[in-house]
């Protein structure tokens, strides 16, 4: 610029005719840059304000939900307490009925018990009187029996006297006859008395038997009454105990009822307070809803402003690129004119290199959203802007600072080349215009490498892949199968001990031939241990293996547990490592080279390096690495670390 200024200060130089135009363009560029800064600030400020408003709405809505939840809980609690009070009232009423019934039964039993006791006493008195009469009767019978016995004795004596007199009647018939008549009359009288006494005794025996039967009946009745009395006493005691229990339960229920009624009164008071609060909250909710409505209105207005500012920023970036291109062209023309006019000035060719800071535009489709959006993607040295083509979606414009980018990935080999840009909180993806997306990817990648934005202390581990593979050094080679970045990502899959060494290609079938003997010779010459065998087939599929033992002719399997196979799918390397099922890692002889188990290897290559096949392999638990198991080999390469 200083040299240009010195040249332009000379009025007689032919290139001076561009000076005024250059100054005008530079002035326009300053104005455009100022406009870009203003638009950028406006878009970011709108986004910041929208975030604040959204947070405010969320805060209001959360507070509203909390208040409504609290209100619902209080109402539910009140309903539960009312239900408990109704249940206790029902139990109290039931127990009151049971208590009254027991009291009536107790009263009935209490009335019956004195009656039973009176009856029992009466029966006892009757029993005592009967016993007295029985004793009297027994005494009279005893006397009758005694008198009868005496009469019998008198009758016996009289009979004996009569017999004695009969014997002496022969001597004194006349005297004795009169005495005999007297004795007979006396004996007859005695027999009559004895007979009467005997009848009295029989009557008394009959009466005693009857009295005994009556006494037995009275005794049985007394015993029954005694049992009834005992039973009535037991029932009385039982009902008394039941009454006491009912009284105790009743008192407990009354206490509980009192507590529940107190709680009910308290809850009703709280309900009144809560109703007042609900009414107050209702008014507050109305004001909050009004605030939310106002905030939504403000957000809509901000969305409209963001759409306008995003379009303005897009136009400013387009003007900036046009101005930079025009300024670059004018400077080149001015320099050419100045160099032609100065004979003493050394001749030099004007630079045709494009300015690295020019903004790159691409018509893309954003696919990380639920509904994809078509629009314009613009990337400058410090900004990343996406503006949808649909004017109704301009409020969804996306703006980010390039320093906020953690990583960029471009899957050029996938069916739909995709650019993935990883930020601290999200990942955006774009398709269409692969060439422009590749340029954008290179611009972002250079910035990431320059500023080491892949440092894990600054970037979250949860946001997409890191860019550590950029540290791996790949020595460029002619007509390689994959790009340097793809090779960096592949080498990054190998053990970390190999990442510090530069990697280079030592064999390519395109330059070194397709002989298996040549392949073994190169391996022996370079003493290859760790190496990547990379294949491309006729369908442009990429596959291969990493092995850690020298390829050589051997009758047995060899290799180590670090061995893995891989293929590229949708622009990404998919690696399948050893699962420890067996140790069938490498096998090679004069006829073929294979990686993986026996009859089902992951990769099999014939001696001519022209054909091969891939199958599901138990050694790595890998699927077939190509769509069709068989494939035709287009190119084979071997890459090794530079310590070899």
Buried (B, 14 or more C-beta within 10 A) or exposed (E): EEEBEEBBEBEEBBBBEBBEBBEEBBEBBEEBBEBBEBBBEBBBBBBEBBEEBEEBBEEBEEBBEEBEEBBEEBBEBBEEBBEBBEEBBEBBEEBEEBBEEBBEBBEEBBEBBEEBBEBBEEBBEBBEEBBEBBEEBEEBBEEBBEBBEEBBEBBEEBEEBBEEBEEEBEEEEEEBEEBBEEBEEBBEEBEEBBEBBBEBBEEBBEBBEEBEEBBEEBBEBBEEBBEBBEEBEEBBEBBBEBBEEBEEBBEEBEEBBEEBEEEBEEBEEBBEEBEEBBEEBEEBBEEBEEEBEEBEEBBEEBBEBBBBBBBBBBBBBBBBBBBBEBBBEBBBBBBBBBBEBBEEEEEEEEEEEEEEEBBBBBEBBBBBEEEEBEBBBBBBEEBBBBBBEEEEBBBBBBBBEBEEBBBBBBBBBBEEBBBBBBBEEEBBBBBBBBEBBBBBBBBBBEBBEEEEBBEEEEBEEEBBBBBBBBEBBBEEBEEBBBBBBBBBBBBBBBEEEBBEBEBBBBBBBBEBBBEBEBBBEBBEEBEBBBBBBBBBBEEEBBBBBBBBBBBEEEEEBBBBEBBBBBBBBEBBBBBBBBEEEEBBBBBBEEEBBBBBBEEBBBBBBBBEBEBBBBBBBBBBBBBBBBEEEEBEBBBBBBBBBEEB
